[in-house]
């Protein structure tokens, strides 16, 4: 359906992280190795990154495939960051949202991506959408299932939930309302990463001594330290720690366990 990746660690160029590895994020857009649904991710892409001392990330998004975007190749060569979230998109349905439908979605310090699909969209999700405040519902970034999931997550973040709880509650609610949905979510504030494995692949690579962690739909190289996240699991990670917990065990409103800033 899509591929996404989040990174926290020493400052690197976007290229070193996203396009240089043998099975890179860019290569995954046309030749993923572990994608369970769909075969190619050519319906848009986006990169979000944090600059030193600025909690609000920058974004670069386009409606077309990442491999054909020469501007991205130029940016990847020179832009450096210690906190990144990137996504390539395989659209569930053709639509006119274009760039607006490409992750990462953003608000304030947060970046978000969804890999998957809400089953029986939009009917199955209508009751959850109706429960949102009208202002938030009318502010959807696009008319896609991913945009609605972002609105549900963002509502909980605004209410004070930590990153993990803000993902876990919508996943459980959507899974109950639309059984068979695939709900791999990825969220960061530049200090912490939260992700869910629900219906598709999710992996992480942690190096606490180097203060570095990568969370991704699939490994971008053959490093033996990559670990697969079990299905129905919530992952939270900082530069020095990774925690896994069953999505059935996450308490509502669990506090945010942060890390030091960039």
Residue frames as qw, qx, qy, qz and C-alpha x, y, z in Angstrom:
[[0.000, 0.883, 0.470, 0.000, 0.00, 0.00, 0.00],
 [0.082, 0.953, -0.187, 0.221, 2.77, 2.47, 0.88],
 [0.770, -0.037, -0.350, 0.532, 6.22, 2.57, 2.44],
 [0.148, -0.927, 0.056, -0.341, 7.27, 4.92, 5.22],
 [0.736, 0.040, -0.372, 0.564, 10.29, 5.57, 7.40],
 [0.275, -0.938, 0.023, -0.212, 11.22, 7.66, 10.45],
 [0.731, 0.203, -0.340, 0.556, 14.72, 8.43, 11.72],
 [0.361, -0.921, 0.095, -0.111, 16.22, 9.92, 14.87],
 [0.881, -0.168, 0.052, 0.440, 19.97, 10.18, 15.29],
 [0.391, -0.449, 0.218, 0.773, 23.11, 12.05, 14.31],
 [0.399, 0.738, -0.003, -0.544, 22.67, 14.61, 11.56],
 [0.519, -0.002, 0.726, 0.451, 22.88, 13.05, 8.09],
 [0.240, 0.206, -0.400, -0.860, 21.97, 14.09, 4.57],
 [0.763, 0.207, 0.259, -0.554, 18.57, 12.99, 3.34],
 [0.682, 0.482, -0.496, -0.237, 20.34, 11.12, 0.57],
 [0.132, 0.369, -0.884, 0.253, 22.39, 9.00, 2.95],
 [0.413, 0.041, 0.724, -0.551, 19.19, 7.96, 4.69],
 [0.650, 0.429, 0.356, -0.517, 16.68, 7.74, 1.83],
 [0.729, 0.630, -0.131, -0.235, 18.44, 7.07, -1.46],
 [0.159, 0.688, -0.709, -0.002, 21.97, 5.75, -0.87],
 [0.552, -0.248, 0.772, -0.197, 21.30, 2.37, 0.85],
 [0.059, -0.105, 0.903, 0.413, 21.13, -0.74, -1.35],
 [0.095, -0.506, -0.832, -0.206, 17.41, -1.27, -0.78],
 [0.076, -0.040, -0.230, 0.970, 16.70, 2.39, -0.10],
 [0.276, 0.538, 0.535, -0.590, 13.42, 4.11, 0.59],
 [0.364, 0.550, -0.285, -0.695, 13.56, 5.51, -2.96],
 [0.204, 0.193, -0.905, -0.321, 14.10, 2.05, -4.46],
 [0.156, 0.270, 0.890, -0.334, 11.18, 0.76, -2.39],
 [0.408, 0.469, 0.124, -0.773, 8.94, 3.09, -4.37],
 [0.662, 0.411, -0.398, -0.485, 9.31, 0.81, -7.41],
 [0.698, 0.177, -0.693, 0.019, 10.81, -2.41, -5.98],
 [0.526, -0.547, 0.427, -0.492, 9.73, -3.07, -2.38],
 [0.318, 0.254, -0.912, 0.044, 10.89, -6.36, -0.91],
 [0.079, -0.181, -0.893, 0.404, 8.34, -6.86, 1.87],
 [0.389, 0.072, 0.032, -0.918, 5.23, -5.01, 0.74],
 [0.291, 0.168, 0.927, -0.168, 2.20, -7.24, 1.31],
 [0.374, 0.715, 0.569, -0.162, -0.37, -5.22, -0.67],
 [0.346, 0.920, -0.061, -0.171, 0.23, -3.46, -3.98],
 [0.884, 0.120, 0.150, 0.426, 3.38, -3.58, -6.07],
 [0.455, 0.322, 0.071, 0.828, 4.51, -0.01, -6.78],
 [0.241, -0.742, -0.408, 0.474, 4.38, 3.30, -4.89],
 [0.363, 0.176, 0.349, 0.846, 4.12, 5.98, -7.56],
 [0.095, -0.762, -0.547, -0.334, 1.12, 8.07, -6.41],
 [0.160, -0.900, 0.074, -0.398, 3.02, 10.70, -4.48],
 [0.739, -0.098, -0.427, 0.512, 5.69, 11.07, -1.83],
 [0.181, -0.916, 0.027, -0.357, 6.77, 13.37, 0.94],
 [0.650, 0.045, -0.460, 0.603, 9.69, 14.12, 3.21],
 [0.334, -0.898, -0.070, -0.279, 9.50, 15.96, 6.51],
 [0.721, 0.059, -0.370, 0.582, 12.60, 17.00, 8.45],
 [0.414, -0.886, -0.175, 0.119, 13.60, 19.07, 11.47],
 [0.455, 0.657, -0.248, 0.547, 16.30, 21.73, 11.47],
 [0.525, -0.110, -0.536, 0.652, 18.55, 22.36, 14.44],
 [0.083, -0.174, -0.367, 0.910, 16.81, 24.50, 17.04],
 [0.443, 0.028, -0.194, -0.875, 13.43, 24.63, 15.23],
 [0.402, 0.047, 0.855, -0.324, 10.65, 22.36, 16.55],
 [0.661, 0.539, 0.250, -0.458, 8.45, 22.86, 13.46],
 [0.621, -0.072, 0.652, 0.429, 9.49, 20.59, 10.58],
 [0.297, 0.491, -0.385, -0.723, 9.86, 21.48, 6.91],
 [0.725, 0.233, 0.643, -0.085, 8.14, 19.37, 4.27],
 [0.208, 0.411, -0.575, -0.676, 8.62, 18.59, 0.59],
 [0.577, 0.252, 0.751, -0.200, 5.72, 16.73, -1.08],
 [0.264, 0.318, -0.529, -0.741, 4.75, 15.91, -4.66],
 [0.803, 0.176, 0.223, -0.523, 1.94, 14.02, -6.40],
 [0.781, 0.467, -0.387, -0.148, 4.21, 11.96, -8.67],
 [0.953, -0.138, -0.169, 0.210, 6.81, 9.23, -8.10],
 [0.447, -0.827, 0.219, 0.259, 9.91, 10.07, -6.09],
 [0.725, -0.109, 0.458, 0.503, 12.27, 8.47, -8.62],
 [0.446, 0.585, 0.412, 0.538, 11.34, 11.03, -11.27],
 [0.162, -0.973, -0.162, -0.030, 11.70, 14.15, -9.12],
 [0.650, 0.397, -0.200, 0.617, 15.01, 15.88, -9.83],
 [0.183, -0.742, 0.188, -0.617, 14.38, 18.50, -7.16],
 [0.852, -0.496, 0.084, -0.142, 14.19, 15.81, -4.50],
 [0.900, 0.126, -0.091, 0.408, 17.48, 14.35, -5.71],
 [0.315, 0.608, -0.189, 0.704, 19.10, 17.78, -5.34],
 [0.502, -0.686, 0.149, -0.505, 17.58, 18.36, -1.89],
 [0.959, -0.280, -0.040, 0.015, 18.66, 14.92, -0.73],
 [0.737, 0.350, -0.215, 0.537, 22.25, 15.74, -1.58],
 [0.230, 0.450, -0.271, 0.819, 22.49, 18.84, 0.63],
 [0.551, -0.581, 0.005, -0.599, 19.70, 18.87, 3.24],
 [0.410, 0.141, -0.811, 0.393, 20.82, 17.49, 6.60],
 [0.591, -0.498, 0.029, -0.634, 18.77, 16.55, 9.63],
 [0.035, 0.227, -0.908, 0.351, 18.78, 14.42, 12.75],
 [0.390, 0.300, 0.741, -0.457, 15.01, 13.75, 12.61],
 [0.267, 0.200, -0.574, -0.748, 13.14, 12.72, 9.45],
 [0.577, 0.273, 0.717, -0.281, 9.83, 11.16, 8.40],
 [0.210, 0.348, -0.581, -0.705, 9.35, 10.09, 4.77],
 [0.623, 0.266, 0.682, -0.275, 6.61, 8.27, 2.84],
 [0.152, 0.159, -0.671, -0.708, 5.89, 7.01, -0.67],
 [0.562, 0.209, 0.429, -0.675, 2.26, 6.42, -1.65],
 [0.056, -0.113, -0.896, -0.427, 0.28, 3.74, -3.45],
 [0.422, -0.033, 0.116, -0.899, -3.21, 5.22, -3.64],
 [0.376, 0.200, 0.872, -0.242, -6.14, 2.99, -2.73],
 [0.427, 0.711, 0.558, 0.012, -8.37, 4.90, -5.15],
 [0.374, 0.311, 0.249, 0.837, -7.64, 7.40, -7.89],
 [0.149, -0.841, -0.455, 0.253, -8.50, 10.93, -6.81],
 [0.331, 0.802, 0.103, 0.487, -7.91, 14.61, -7.33],
 [0.529, -0.838, -0.032, 0.128, -6.24, 15.41, -4.01],
 [0.596, 0.675, -0.254, 0.352, -2.76, 15.14, -5.52],
 [0.369, 0.411, -0.541, 0.634, -0.03, 16.54, -3.32],
 [0.459, -0.471, 0.262, -0.706, -2.46, 17.17, -0.46],
 [0.947, -0.180, -0.068, -0.257, -2.94, 13.41, -0.09],
 [0.731, 0.345, -0.476, 0.345, 0.79, 12.69, 0.17],
 [0.702, -0.692, -0.072, 0.152, 2.25, 12.06, 3.62],
 [0.281, -0.310, -0.733, 0.537, 3.66, 13.27, 5.83],
 [0.216, -0.822, -0.374, -0.371, 0.70, 15.21, 7.13],
 [0.438, 0.082, -0.391, 0.805, 1.77, 17.93, 9.54],
 [0.315, -0.851, -0.261, -0.330, 0.57, 20.16, 12.33],
 [0.426, -0.860, 0.263, -0.099, 2.87, 22.17, 14.57],
 [0.179, -0.645, 0.742, 0.036, 5.75, 19.93, 15.64],
 [0.715, 0.005, 0.684, -0.144, 4.09, 16.67, 14.49],
 [0.370, 0.388, -0.647, -0.542, 4.57, 14.61, 11.31],
 [0.681, 0.048, 0.635, -0.362, 2.31, 11.65, 10.45],
 [0.366, 0.304, -0.708, -0.522, 1.98, 8.88, 7.87],
 [0.781, 0.027, 0.472, -0.408, -0.39, 5.95, 7.26],
 [0.200, 0.293, -0.859, -0.369, 0.43, 2.73, 5.43],
 [0.185, 0.221, 0.938, -0.194, -2.75, 0.75, 4.81],
 [0.276, -0.261, -0.509, -0.772, -6.45, 1.20, 4.12],
 [0.426, 0.057, 0.571, -0.699, -9.73, 1.57, 5.99],
 [0.084, 0.205, 0.940, 0.260, -11.93, -1.27, 4.84],
 [0.031, 0.698, 0.704, 0.125, -15.32, -0.20, 3.38],
 [0.185, -0.393, -0.068, 0.898, -14.20, 3.41, 3.18],
 [0.023, 0.381, -0.399, 0.834, -15.86, 5.84, 3.75],
 [0.638, -0.460, -0.351, -0.508, -19.01, 4.26, 5.17],
 [0.774, -0.289, -0.509, 0.242, -17.37, 2.23, 7.94],
 [0.448, -0.048, -0.312, 0.837, -15.51, 5.26, 9.29],
 [0.117, -0.613, -0.308, -0.718, -18.47, 7.65, 9.16],
 [0.592, -0.731, -0.334, -0.057, -19.44, 7.32, 12.85],
 [0.667, -0.361, -0.092, 0.646, -15.87, 8.12, 13.96],
 [0.278, 0.293, 0.223, 0.887, -15.71, 11.07, 11.59],
 [0.290, -0.710, -0.396, -0.505, -19.03, 12.39, 12.90],
 [0.660, -0.639, -0.308, 0.246, -17.64, 12.35, 16.45],
 [0.516, 0.020, -0.022, 0.856, -14.92, 14.86, 15.55],
 [0.024, 0.675, 0.252, -0.693, -15.57, 18.55, 16.25],
 [0.586, 0.737, 0.336, 0.003, -17.00, 20.09, 13.05],
 [0.079, 0.929, -0.309, -0.186, -14.05, 22.48, 12.72],
 [0.391, -0.470, 0.763, 0.211, -11.60, 19.58, 12.68],
 [0.648, 0.321, 0.687, 0.068, -13.69, 17.54, 10.26],
 [0.454, 0.871, 0.182, -0.054, -13.94, 20.47, 7.85],
 [0.043, -0.878, 0.448, 0.163, -10.17, 20.97, 8.04],
 [0.898, -0.022, 0.410, 0.162, -9.26, 17.55, 6.62],
 [0.204, -0.585, 0.503, 0.603, -6.10, 17.82, 4.53],
 [0.248, 0.178, -0.754, -0.581, -7.58, 15.58, 1.80],
 [0.779, -0.046, 0.016, -0.625, -10.59, 13.34, 1.14],
 [0.614, 0.255, -0.747, 0.002, -8.67, 10.12, 1.83],
 [0.820, -0.462, -0.335, -0.027, -8.83, 7.57, 4.63],
 [0.659, 0.009, -0.307, 0.686, -5.30, 8.55, 5.69],
 [0.009, 0.431, -0.058, 0.901, -6.36, 12.18, 6.12],
 [0.659, -0.552, -0.206, -0.468, -9.24, 11.12, 8.38],
 [0.848, -0.262, -0.346, 0.305, -6.95, 8.93, 10.47],
 [0.414, 0.220, -0.217, 0.856, -4.61, 11.91, 10.85],
 [0.314, -0.539, -0.063, -0.779, -7.56, 14.02, 12.05],
 [0.822, -0.468, -0.287, -0.154, -8.42, 11.37, 14.66],
 [0.761, -0.084, -0.286, 0.576, -4.81, 11.21, 15.84],
 [0.212, 0.380, -0.085, 0.896, -4.40, 14.97, 15.85],
 [0.513, -0.629, -0.202, -0.548, -7.54, 15.41, 17.92],
 [0.851, -0.443, -0.244, 0.140, -6.04, 13.20, 20.63],
 [0.604, 0.121, -0.168, 0.769, -2.70, 14.98, 20.49],
 [0.065, -0.536, -0.037, -0.841, -4.45, 18.29, 20.98],
 [0.701, -0.590, -0.204, -0.346, -6.30, 16.80, 23.95],
 [0.317, -0.759, 0.519, -0.234, -2.96, 15.97, 25.57],
 [0.987, -0.050, 0.152, 0.008, -2.40, 12.30, 24.72],
 [0.379, -0.580, 0.604, 0.394, 1.17, 11.12, 24.27],
 [0.347, 0.449, -0.607, -0.556, 2.28, 9.96, 20.85],
 [0.064, 0.043, -0.996, -0.053, 1.70, 6.27, 21.55],
 [0.234, 0.426, 0.746, -0.454, -1.78, 6.69, 23.01],
 [0.362, 0.574, -0.040, -0.734, -2.74, 9.09, 20.21],
 [0.354, 0.306, -0.757, -0.456, -2.06, 6.28, 17.71],
 [0.012, -0.029, -0.989, 0.145, -3.35, 3.34, 19.71],
 [0.353, 0.386, 0.586, -0.619, -6.86, 4.59, 20.40],
 [0.540, 0.506, -0.178, -0.648, -7.78, 5.40, 16.76],
 [0.279, 0.286, -0.885, -0.239, -6.31, 2.08, 15.60],
 [0.106, 0.157, 0.932, -0.309, -8.49, 0.15, 18.05],
 [0.418, 0.484, 0.365, -0.677, -11.58, 2.20, 17.16],
 [0.476, 0.506, -0.427, -0.579, -11.06, 1.86, 13.41],
 [0.156, 0.185, -0.966, -0.095, -10.32, -1.85, 13.66],
 [0.239, 0.294, 0.819, -0.431, -13.60, -2.34, 15.50],
 [0.450, 0.588, 0.171, -0.650, -15.59, -0.19, 13.08],
 [0.665, 0.610, -0.306, -0.303, -13.94, -1.56, 9.93],
 [0.790, -0.317, 0.517, 0.086, -12.58, -5.10, 10.50],
 [0.809, 0.325, 0.340, 0.353, -9.88, -6.07, 8.05],
 [0.183, 0.975, -0.094, 0.081, -8.42, -2.56, 7.88],
 [0.797, 0.071, -0.156, 0.580, -4.66, -2.16, 7.66],
 [0.228, -0.955, -0.086, -0.166, -3.50, 0.49, 10.10],
 [0.743, -0.111, -0.094, 0.653, 0.26, 0.93, 10.16],
 [0.024, -0.980, -0.123, -0.157, 0.68, 4.46, 11.50],
 [0.685, 0.023, -0.151, 0.712, 3.86, 6.48, 11.98],
 [0.163, -0.948, -0.176, -0.209, 4.18, 9.67, 14.05],
 [0.657, -0.077, -0.248, 0.707, 7.04, 11.83, 15.30],
 [0.130, -0.978, -0.160, 0.045, 7.63, 15.15, 17.01],
 [0.413, 0.780, -0.358, 0.304, 11.35, 15.20, 16.22],
 [0.220, -0.586, 0.672, -0.396, 12.27, 13.73, 19.61],
 [0.515, -0.032, 0.818, -0.253, 10.21, 10.52, 19.76],
 [0.391, 0.105, -0.689, -0.601, 8.80, 8.11, 17.18],
 [0.572, 0.074, 0.683, -0.448, 5.55, 6.18, 17.65],
 [0.397, 0.241, -0.679, -0.569, 4.35, 3.54, 15.20],
 [0.760, -0.002, 0.490, -0.427, 1.76, 0.78, 14.93],
 [0.104, 0.190, -0.903, -0.370, 2.00, -2.58, 13.17],
 [0.549, 0.286, 0.600, -0.506, -1.51, -3.58, 12.17],
 [0.759, 0.525, 0.335, -0.188, -1.82, -5.54, 8.95],
 [0.665, 0.702, -0.181, 0.178, 1.47, -4.77, 7.22],
 [0.813, 0.013, -0.271, 0.515, 5.20, -5.00, 7.81],
 [0.158, -0.945, 0.147, -0.247, 7.11, -2.82, 10.27],
 [0.845, 0.024, -0.264, 0.465, 10.79, -3.02, 11.28],
 [0.203, -0.968, 0.133, -0.057, 13.23, -1.09, 13.42],
 [0.763, 0.267, -0.284, 0.516, 17.00, -0.69, 13.62],
 [0.424, -0.900, 0.002, -0.099, 18.35, 0.58, 16.94],
 [0.696, 0.249, -0.326, 0.590, 21.89, 1.61, 17.86],
 [0.438, -0.865, -0.241, 0.047, 21.76, 3.12, 21.37],
 [0.641, -0.394, 0.088, 0.653, 25.51, 3.76, 21.50],
 [0.292, 0.178, 0.377, 0.861, 25.29, 5.89, 18.35],
 [0.196, 0.458, 0.417, -0.760, 22.02, 7.42, 19.62],
 [0.300, 0.244, -0.548, -0.742, 20.29, 6.33, 16.42],
 [0.459, 0.241, 0.825, -0.225, 17.01, 4.59, 15.57],
 [0.292, 0.136, -0.535, -0.781, 15.19, 3.91, 12.30],
 [0.498, 0.278, 0.738, -0.361, 11.59, 2.69, 12.08],
 [0.269, 0.361, -0.524, -0.723, 10.48, 1.62, 8.61],
 [0.859, 0.179, 0.022, -0.479, 8.02, -0.47, 6.64],
 [0.980, 0.118, -0.008, 0.158, 10.96, -2.62, 5.60],
 [0.614, -0.539, 0.241, 0.524, 14.75, -2.69, 6.01],
 [0.435, 0.872, -0.129, -0.186, 16.74, -0.53, 3.59],
 [0.300, 0.618, -0.727, 0.013, 19.80, -2.79, 3.83],
 [0.850, -0.069, -0.517, -0.072, 20.80, -6.26, 5.06],
 [0.034, -0.499, 0.614, -0.611, 22.10, -5.20, 8.49],
 [0.494, -0.182, -0.849, 0.034, 21.42, -8.11, 10.83],
 [0.070, -0.140, -0.589, 0.793, 20.31, -5.75, 13.60],
 [0.437, -0.139, -0.274, -0.846, 16.96, -5.03, 11.92],
 [0.130, 0.145, 0.906, -0.376, 14.08, -6.40, 14.03],
 [0.257, -0.364, -0.635, -0.631, 10.55, -7.07, 12.81],
 [0.318, -0.099, 0.440, -0.834, 7.71, -5.67, 14.92],
 [0.113, 0.270, 0.956, -0.033, 4.96, -8.22, 15.67],
 [0.192, -0.456, -0.523, -0.694, 1.51, -7.49, 14.29],
 [0.488, -0.739, -0.401, -0.234, -0.92, -5.67, 16.61],
 [0.662, -0.347, -0.241, 0.619, 1.95, -3.87, 18.33],
 [0.023, 0.993, 0.030, 0.109, 2.66, -0.28, 19.31],
 [0.741, 0.050, -0.121, 0.658, 6.29, 0.84, 19.06],
 [0.093, -0.995, 0.005, -0.040, 7.70, 3.93, 20.75],
 [0.821, 0.058, -0.023, 0.567, 11.31, 4.94, 20.31],
 [0.097, -0.966, 0.150, 0.189, 13.82, 7.62, 21.18],
 [0.441, 0.735, -0.515, 0.029, 17.43, 7.83, 20.09],
 [0.022, 0.468, -0.830, 0.303, 18.43, 5.47, 22.91],
 [0.349, 0.044, 0.846, -0.400, 15.43, 3.24, 23.58],
 [0.461, -0.043, -0.604, -0.649, 12.76, 1.18, 21.79],
 [0.369, 0.026, 0.759, -0.537, 9.64, -0.11, 23.56],
 [0.379, -0.089, -0.736, -0.553, 7.07, -2.56, 22.18],
 [0.320, 0.101, 0.712, -0.616, 3.64, -3.17, 23.72],
 [0.132, 0.401, 0.876, 0.234, 0.51, -4.95, 22.55],
 [0.132, -0.276, -0.225, -0.925, -2.05, -2.52, 21.20],
 [0.565, -0.536, -0.560, -0.283, -4.60, -4.08, 23.50],
 [0.648, -0.440, -0.423, 0.456, -2.59, -2.99, 26.54],
 [0.276, 0.235, -0.036, 0.931, -2.05, 0.73, 25.89],
 [0.086, -0.621, -0.625, 0.466, -4.00, 2.81, 28.43],
 [0.204, 0.833, 0.370, 0.358, -5.99, 5.74, 27.14],
 [0.105, -0.972, 0.057, -0.201, -4.16, 9.03, 27.54],
 [0.861, -0.240, -0.026, 0.447, -0.79, 7.41, 28.26],
 [0.123, -0.924, 0.112, 0.343, 1.70, 10.24, 28.83],
 [0.659, 0.709, -0.205, 0.145, 4.35, 11.20, 26.33],
 [0.773, -0.485, 0.188, 0.364, 7.80, 9.84, 27.20],
 [0.431, 0.897, -0.100, 0.008, 10.05, 12.34, 25.47],
 [0.814, -0.014, 0.021, 0.581, 13.74, 12.61, 24.70],
 [0.248, -0.614, 0.040, 0.748, 16.02, 15.61, 24.65],
 [0.489, 0.798, 0.118, -0.331, 15.60, 17.97, 21.72],
 [0.804, 0.525, 0.031, 0.277, 17.58, 18.18, 18.51]]
